Amino acid sequence: MNPDLIGWAASGVLLATLVRQILKQARSGGDGVSTWLFIGQATASALFIVYSVLLDNTVFIVTNSCLLATAIFGQVMAWRTRRNGPSGAADPSSPR
């Protein structure tokens, strides 16, 4: 398989999700972060890691691994904020 195909696929996924996020934020006035942005960023980062490994490029392997880790961390934080509210405390009225 041609490694460039994986790189172009990752670029396409990333660009598509960024455009989707820009449109969502424009429509909502900037409220919220799209789950699709996380899915797209995580997919693109994973594909870029594979692409970087195939090219044996340590800088991009490390960079894209860090991007994937920050995407996952950011999404976990967003889920916790939605579940517990901005203060981080669980809402006593919500079911557990």
N, CA, C and O atoms as a GROMACS GRO file, in nm:
protein
  384
    1MET      N    1   0.086  -0.118   0.000
    1MET     CA    2   0.000   0.000   0.000
    1MET      C    3   0.090   0.124   0.000
    1MET      O    4   0.192   0.128   0.068
    2ASN      N    5   0.050   0.221  -0.076
    2ASN     CA    6   0.125   0.347  -0.084
    2ASN      C    7   0.100   0.429   0.043
    2ASN      O    8  -0.014   0.465   0.072
    3PRO      N    9   0.207   0.461   0.119
    3PRO     CA   10   0.189   0.538   0.243
    3PRO      C   11   0.125   0.674   0.221
    3PRO      O   12   0.058   0.726   0.310
    4ASP      N   13   0.145   0.733   0.105
    4ASP     CA   14   0.084   0.863   0.078
    4ASP      C   15  -0.068   0.858   0.082
    4ASP      O   16  -0.132   0.957   0.116
    5LEU      N   17  -0.126   0.743   0.046
    5LEU     CA   18  -0.273   0.730   0.053
    5LEU      C   19  -0.323   0.746   0.196
    5LEU      O   20  -0.427   0.809   0.218
    6ILE      N   21  -0.251   0.691   0.292
    6ILE     CA   22  -0.290   0.704   0.433
    6ILE      C   23  -0.277   0.850   0.477
    6ILE      O   24  -0.364   0.902   0.546
    7GLY      N   25  -0.167   0.916   0.436
    7GLY     CA   26  -0.148   1.058   0.469
    7GLY      C   27  -0.258   1.146   0.412
    7GLY      O   28  -0.310   1.234   0.480
    8TRP      N   29  -0.293   1.121   0.285
    8TRP     CA   30  -0.402   1.200   0.225
    8TRP      C   31  -0.536   1.171   0.292
    8TRP      O   32  -0.617   1.262   0.310
    9ALA      N   33  -0.559   1.045   0.328
    9ALA     CA   34  -0.684   1.011   0.398
    9ALA      C   35  -0.691   1.084   0.532
    9ALA      O   36  -0.796   1.139   0.567
   10ALA      N   37  -0.581   1.085   0.606
   10ALA     CA   38  -0.578   1.156   0.734
   10ALA      C   39  -0.603   1.305   0.714
   10ALA      O   40  -0.680   1.366   0.788
   11SER      N   41  -0.539   1.362   0.614
   11SER     CA   42  -0.559   1.504   0.586
   11SER      C   43  -0.704   1.533   0.549
   11SER      O   44  -0.761   1.633   0.592
   12GLY      N   45  -0.762   1.445   0.470
   12GLY     CA   46  -0.902   1.463   0.430
   12GLY      C   47  -0.997   1.457   0.549
   12GLY      O   48  -1.088   1.538   0.560
   13VAL      N   49  -0.976   1.360   0.637
   13VAL     CA   50  -1.060   1.347   0.757
   13VAL      C   51  -1.046   1.470   0.844
   13VAL      O   52  -1.146   1.527   0.889
   14LEU      N   53  -0.922   1.512   0.867
   14LEU     CA   54  -0.899   1.629   0.952
   14LEU      C   55  -0.963   1.754   0.893
   14LEU      O   56  -1.030   1.828   0.964
   15LEU      N   57  -0.943   1.778   0.765
   15LEU     CA   58  -1.003   1.895   0.702
   15LEU      C   59  -1.155   1.891   0.706
   15LEU      O   60  -1.220   1.992   0.733
   16ALA      N   61  -1.213   1.774   0.680
   16ALA     CA   62  -1.359   1.761   0.682
   16ALA      C   63  -1.415   1.791   0.821
   16ALA      O   64  -1.516   1.860   0.834
   17THR      N   65  -1.350   1.740   0.924
   17THR     CA   66  -1.401   1.765   1.059
   17THR      C   67  -1.381   1.909   1.102
   17THR      O   68  -1.465   1.966   1.172
   18LEU      N   69  -1.270   1.968   1.060
   18LEU     CA   70  -1.248   2.109   1.094
   18LEU      C   71  -1.352   2.198   1.026
   18LEU      O   72  -1.404   2.292   1.087
   19VAL      N   73  -1.383   2.169   0.901
   19VAL     CA   74  -1.487   2.246   0.830
   19VAL      C   75  -1.621   2.228   0.899
   19VAL      O   76  -1.695   2.324   0.919
   20ARG      N   77  -1.652   2.104   0.936
   20ARG     CA   78  -1.779   2.077   1.006
   20ARG      C   79  -1.785   2.155   1.138
   20ARG      O   80  -1.888   2.212   1.171
   21GLN      N   81  -1.674   2.157   1.213
   21GLN     CA   82  -1.671   2.229   1.339
   21GLN      C   83  -1.686   2.379   1.319
   21GLN      O   84  -1.758   2.445   1.393
   22ILE      N   85  -1.618   2.431   1.219
   22ILE     CA   86  -1.629   2.575   1.190
   22ILE      C   87  -1.773   2.611   1.159
   22ILE      O   88  -1.825   2.712   1.208
   23LEU      N   89  -1.839   2.529   1.077
   23LEU     CA   90  -1.980   2.554   1.044
   23LEU      C   91  -2.069   2.545   1.168
   23LEU      O   92  -2.157   2.628   1.187
   24LYS      N   93  -2.045   2.445   1.252
   24LYS     CA   94  -2.125   2.429   1.374
   24LYS      C   95  -2.107   2.548   1.466
   24LYS      O   96  -2.205   2.602   1.519
   25GLN      N   97  -1.983   2.590   1.486
   25GLN     CA   98  -1.959   2.703   1.575
   25GLN      C   99  -2.016   2.832   1.517
   25GLN      O  100  -2.064   2.916   1.592
   26ALA      N  101  -2.010   2.848   1.387
   26ALA     CA  102  -2.067   2.967   1.324
   26ALA      C  103  -2.218   2.972   1.346
   26ALA      O  104  -2.273   3.079   1.372
   27ARG      N  105  -2.284   2.858   1.335
   27ARG     CA  106  -2.431   2.852   1.352
   27ARG      C  107  -2.472   2.870   1.497
   27ARG      O  108  -2.577   2.928   1.525
   28SER      N  109  -2.390   2.820   1.590
   28SER     CA  110  -2.431   2.823   1.731
   28SER      C  111  -2.371   2.939   1.808
   28SER      O  112  -2.395   2.953   1.928
   29GLY      N  113  -2.294   3.021   1.742
   29GLY     CA  114  -2.230   3.132   1.811
   29GLY      C  115  -2.111   3.086   1.894
   29GLY      O  116  -2.068   3.157   1.984
   30GLY      N  117  -2.057   2.968   1.862
   30GLY     CA  118  -1.938   2.921   1.932
   30GLY      C  119  -1.965   2.832   2.051
   30GLY      O  120  -1.872   2.794   2.121
   31ASP      N  121  -2.092   2.799   2.077
   31ASP     CA  122  -2.124   2.714   2.193
   31ASP      C  123  -2.092   2.568   2.165
   31ASP      O  124  -2.123   2.516   2.058
   32GLY      N  125  -2.030   2.504   2.262
   32GLY     CA  126  -2.008   2.360   2.255
   32GLY      C  127  -1.897   2.318   2.163
   32GLY      O  128  -1.855   2.391   2.074
   33VAL      N  129  -1.850   2.198   2.186
   33VAL     CA  130  -1.750   2.135   2.101
   33VAL      C  131  -1.812   2.010   2.042
   33VAL      O  132  -1.871   1.930   2.113
   34SER      N  133  -1.799   1.995   1.913
   34SER     CA  134  -1.859   1.884   1.842
   34SER      C  135  -1.791   1.752   1.873
   34SER      O  136  -1.668   1.744   1.876
   35THR      N  137  -1.870   1.649   1.897
   35THR     CA  138  -1.816   1.515   1.911
   35THR      C  139  -1.752   1.472   1.780
   35THR      O  140  -1.655   1.396   1.779
   36TRP      N  141  -1.806   1.523   1.669
   36TRP     CA  142  -1.747   1.491   1.538
   36TRP      C  143  -1.606   1.547   1.525
   36TRP      O  144  -1.523   1.487   1.456
   37LEU      N  145  -1.577   1.660   1.590
   37LEU     CA  146  -1.440   1.713   1.589
   37LEU      C  147  -1.348   1.615   1.658
   37LEU      O  148  -1.238   1.587   1.609
   38PHE      N  149  -1.389   1.562   1.773
   38PHE     CA  150  -1.308   1.464   1.844
   38PHE      C  151  -1.288   1.338   1.759
   38PHE      O  152  -1.176   1.291   1.745
   39ILE      N  153  -1.396   1.285   1.702
   39ILE     CA  154  -1.387   1.164   1.620
   39ILE      C  155  -1.294   1.187   1.501
   39ILE      O  156  -1.208   1.104   1.472
   40GLY      N  157  -1.311   1.298   1.435
   40GLY     CA  158  -1.227   1.329   1.320
   40GLY      C  159  -1.082   1.350   1.358
   40GLY      O  160  -0.992   1.300   1.292
   41GLN      N  161  -1.059   1.425   1.466
   41GLN     CA  162  -0.922   1.451   1.509
   41GLN      C  163  -0.854   1.322   1.554
   41GLN      O  164  -0.738   1.298   1.520
   42ALA      N  165  -0.925   1.240   1.629
   42ALA     CA  166  -0.867   1.114   1.676
   42ALA      C  167  -0.838   1.020   1.558
   42ALA      O  168  -0.732   0.956   1.555
   43THR      N  169  -0.929   1.012   1.462
   43THR     CA  170  -0.908   0.928   1.344
   43THR      C  171  -0.790   0.978   1.262
   43THR      O  172  -0.703   0.901   1.222
   44ALA      N  173  -0.788   1.108   1.237
   44ALA     CA  174  -0.677   1.166   1.160
   44ALA      C  175  -0.544   1.146   1.232
   44ALA      O  176  -0.444   1.113   1.169
   45SER      N  177  -0.542   1.167   1.363
   45SER     CA  178  -0.418   1.148   1.439
   45SER      C  179  -0.371   1.004   1.431
   45SER      O  180  -0.252   0.978   1.411
   46ALA      N  181  -0.464   0.909   1.446
   46ALA     CA  182  -0.427   0.767   1.436
   46ALA      C  183  -0.373   0.734   1.297
   46ALA      O  184  -0.274   0.663   1.285
   47LEU      N  185  -0.438   0.786   1.193
   47LEU     CA  186  -0.389   0.762   1.056
   47LEU      C  187  -0.253   0.829   1.033
   47LEU      O  188  -0.167   0.771   0.967
   48PHE      N  189  -0.234   0.949   1.088
   48PHE     CA  190  -0.103   1.014   1.076
   48PHE      C  191   0.006   0.938   1.151
   48PHE      O  192   0.121   0.936   1.108
   49ILE      N  193  -0.030   0.874   1.262
   49ILE     CA  194   0.068   0.791   1.334
   49ILE      C  195   0.110   0.673   1.245
   49ILE      O  196   0.229   0.645   1.230
   50VAL      N  197   0.012   0.605   1.187
   50VAL     CA  198   0.043   0.492   1.096
   50VAL      C  199   0.129   0.541   0.980
   50VAL      O  200   0.229   0.479   0.946
   51TYR      N  201   0.090   0.652   0.920
   51TYR     CA  202   0.164   0.712   0.809
   51TYR      C  203   0.308   0.743   0.850
   51TYR      O  204   0.401   0.715   0.776
   52SER      N  205   0.326   0.802   0.968
   52SER     CA  206   0.459   0.838   1.017
   52SER      C  207   0.544   0.715   1.045
   52SER      O  208   0.665   0.715   1.018
   53VAL      N  209   0.482   0.610   1.098
   53VAL     CA  210   0.555   0.485   1.122
   53VAL      C  211   0.601   0.426   0.988
   53VAL      O  212   0.715   0.381   0.976
   54LEU      N  213   0.512   0.425   0.889
   54LEU     CA  214   0.549   0.372   0.757
   54LEU      C  215   0.663   0.450   0.693
   54LEU      O  216   0.743   0.395   0.618
   55LEU      N  217   0.670   0.579   0.724
   55LEU     CA  218   0.780   0.662   0.673
   55LEU      C  219   0.901   0.661   0.765
   55LEU      O  220   1.005   0.718   0.733
   56ASP      N  221   0.887   0.596   0.881
   56ASP     CA  222   0.992   0.592   0.983
   56ASP      C  223   1.035   0.732   1.025
   56ASP      O  224   1.153   0.764   1.029
   57ASN      N  225   0.934   0.815   1.056
   57ASN     CA  226   0.959   0.954   1.094
   57ASN      C  227   0.922   0.971   1.241
   57ASN      O  228   0.806   0.989   1.277
   58THR      N  229   1.025   0.966   1.326
   58THR     CA  230   1.005   0.970   1.471
   58THR      C  231   0.936   1.098   1.516
   58THR      O  232   0.851   1.094   1.605
   59VAL      N  233   0.973   1.212   1.457
   59VAL     CA  234   0.912   1.339   1.497
   59VAL      C  235   0.762   1.335   1.479
   59VAL      O  236   0.688   1.375   1.568
   60PHE      N  237   0.715   1.288   1.364
   60PHE     CA  238   0.572   1.284   1.339
   60PHE      C  239   0.503   1.175   1.419
   60PHE      O  240   0.386   1.190   1.456
   61ILE      N  241   0.574   1.065   1.446
   61ILE     CA  242   0.515   0.960   1.530
   61ILE      C  243   0.485   1.017   1.669
   61ILE      O  244   0.375   1.001   1.722
   62VAL      N  245   0.584   1.084   1.728
   62VAL     CA  246   0.568   1.140   1.862
   62VAL      C  247   0.465   1.253   1.860
   62VAL      O  248   0.377   1.257   1.947
   63THR      N  249   0.475   1.343   1.763
   63THR     CA  250   0.383   1.457   1.755
   63THR      C  251   0.239   1.411   1.742
   63THR      O  252   0.151   1.458   1.814
   64ASN      N  253   0.214   1.318   1.650
   64ASN     CA  254   0.077   1.273   1.628
   64ASN      C  255   0.026   1.188   1.743
   64ASN      O  256  -0.094   1.186   1.770
   65SER      N  257   0.115   1.117   1.811
   65SER     CA  258   0.073   1.043   1.931
   65SER      C  259   0.028   1.141   2.039
   65SER      O  260  -0.071   1.117   2.108
   66CYS      N  261   0.101   1.250   2.054
   66CYS     CA  262   0.063   1.353   2.151
   66CYS      C  263  -0.069   1.420   2.112
   66CYS      O  264  -0.152   1.448   2.198
   67LEU      N  265  -0.088   1.445   1.984
   67LEU     CA  266  -0.215   1.504   1.938
   67LEU      C  267  -0.332   1.410   1.968
   67LEU      O  268  -0.438   1.456   2.011
   68LEU      N  269  -0.312   1.281   1.947
   68LEU     CA  270  -0.416   1.184   1.978
   68LEU      C  271  -0.446   1.183   2.128
   68LEU      O  272  -0.562   1.180   2.169
   69ALA      N  273  -0.340   1.184   2.209
   69ALA     CA  274  -0.359   1.184   2.355
   69ALA      C  275  -0.433   1.309   2.401
   69ALA      O  276  -0.520   1.300   2.487
   70THR      N  277  -0.399   1.425   2.344
   70THR     CA  278  -0.469   1.547   2.385
   70THR      C  279  -0.614   1.548   2.338
   70THR      O  280  -0.701   1.602   2.406
   71ALA      N  281  -0.641   1.488   2.222
   71ALA     CA  282  -0.779   1.478   2.174
   71ALA      C  283  -0.862   1.392   2.269
   71ALA      O  284  -0.975   1.428   2.305
   72ILE      N  285  -0.807   1.280   2.309
   72ILE     CA  286  -0.877   1.191   2.402
   72ILE      C  287  -0.897   1.260   2.536
   72ILE      O  288  -1.007   1.256   2.593
   73PHE      N  289  -0.792   1.322   2.588
   73PHE     CA  290  -0.801   1.393   2.715
   73PHE      C  291  -0.907   1.504   2.708
   73PHE      O  292  -0.989   1.518   2.799
   74GLY      N  293  -0.905   1.581   2.601
   74GLY     CA  294  -1.002   1.689   2.585
   74GLY      C  295  -1.145   1.639   2.580
   74GLY      O  296  -1.236   1.700   2.636
   75GLN      N  297  -1.165   1.527   2.512
   75GLN     CA  298  -1.301   1.472   2.502
   75GLN      C  299  -1.348   1.419   2.636
   75GLN      O  300  -1.463   1.439   2.673
   76VAL      N  301  -1.259   1.353   2.710
   76VAL     CA  302  -1.295   1.304   2.843
   76VAL      C  303  -1.334   1.421   2.932
   76VAL      O  304  -1.432   1.414   3.006
   77MET      N  305  -1.258   1.528   2.926
   77MET     CA  306  -1.288   1.646   3.006
   77MET      C  307  -1.423   1.707   2.965
   77MET      O  308  -1.501   1.749   3.051
   78ALA      N  309  -1.451   1.711   2.837
   78ALA     CA  310  -1.579   1.764   2.790
   78ALA      C  311  -1.695   1.677   2.838
   78ALA      O  312  -1.798   1.729   2.879
   79TRP      N  313  -1.677   1.544   2.832
   79TRP     CA  314  -1.783   1.454   2.882
   79TRP      C  315  -1.806   1.474   3.031
   79TRP      O  316  -1.920   1.477   3.076
   80ARG      N  317  -1.698   1.487   3.106
   80ARG     CA  318  -1.712   1.509   3.252
   80ARG      C  319  -1.780   1.641   3.281
   80ARG      O  320  -1.864   1.650   3.371
   81THR      N  321  -1.746   1.743   3.206
   81THR     CA  322  -1.808   1.874   3.226
   81THR      C  323  -1.958   1.869   3.197
   81THR      O  324  -2.038   1.924   3.272
   82ARG      N  325  -1.995   1.801   3.088
   82ARG     CA  326  -2.137   1.788   3.055
   82ARG      C  327  -2.210   1.709   3.162
   82ARG      O  328  -2.323   1.743   3.198
   83ARG      N  329  -2.147   1.603   3.212
   83ARG     CA  330  -2.212   1.517   3.312
   83ARG      C  331  -2.220   1.584   3.448
   83ARG      O  332  -2.322   1.576   3.516
   84ASN      N  333  -2.112   1.649   3.488
   84ASN     CA  334  -2.103   1.703   3.624
   84ASN      C  335  -2.127   1.853   3.633
   84ASN      O  336  -2.136   1.906   3.743
   85GLY      N  337  -2.136   1.921   3.523
   85GLY     CA  338  -2.149   2.066   3.525
   85GLY      C  339  -2.011   2.131   3.527
   85GLY      O  340  -1.911   2.065   3.554
   86PRO      N  341  -2.005   2.259   3.500
   86PRO     CA  342  -1.877   2.328   3.490
   86PRO      C  343  -1.793   2.327   3.617
   86PRO      O  344  -1.671   2.338   3.610
   87SER      N  345  -1.855   2.313   3.733
   87SER     CA  346  -1.780   2.314   3.858
   87SER      C  347  -1.707   2.184   3.883
   87SER      O  348  -1.616   2.179   3.966
   88GLY      N  349  -1.747   2.077   3.811
   88GLY     CA  350  -1.685   1.946   3.832
   88GLY      C  351  -1.756   1.861   3.935
   88GLY      O  352  -1.726   1.742   3.948
   89ALA      N  353  -1.850   1.919   4.008
   89ALA     CA  354  -1.926   1.844   4.108
   89ALA      C  355  -2.046   1.777   4.042
   89ALA      O  356  -2.111   1.836   3.956
   90ALA      N  357  -2.073   1.655   4.082
   90ALA     CA  358  -2.188   1.583   4.026
   90ALA      C  359  -2.316   1.653   4.069
   90ALA      O  360  -2.328   1.703   4.181
   91ASP      N  361  -2.412   1.656   3.977
   91ASP     CA  362  -2.542   1.715   4.004
   91ASP      C  363  -2.622   1.619   4.091
   91ASP      O  364  -2.652   1.507   4.049
   92PRO      N  365  -2.657   1.661   4.214
   92PRO     CA  366  -2.728   1.569   4.304
   92PRO      C  367  -2.866   1.528   4.252
   92PRO      O  368  -2.918   1.425   4.294
   93SER      N  369  -2.925   1.605   4.163
   93SER     CA  370  -3.057   1.572   4.112
   93SER      C  371  -3.051   1.475   3.993
   93SER      O  372  -3.154   1.422   3.950
   94SER      N  373  -2.928   1.451   3.940
   94SER     CA  374  -2.920   1.362   3.824
   94SER      C  375  -2.907   1.217   3.870
   94SER      O  376  -2.844   1.190   3.973
   95PRO      N  377  -2.966   1.122   3.794
   95PRO     CA  378  -2.955   0.981   3.830
   95PRO      C  379  -2.812   0.933   3.809
   95PRO      O  380  -2.742   0.983   3.721
   96ARG      N  381  -2.770   0.837   3.889
   96ARG     CA  382  -2.632   0.784   3.876
   96ARG      C  383  -2.631   0.655   3.804
   96ARG      O  384  -2.525   0.596   3.784
   0.00000   0.00000   0.00000
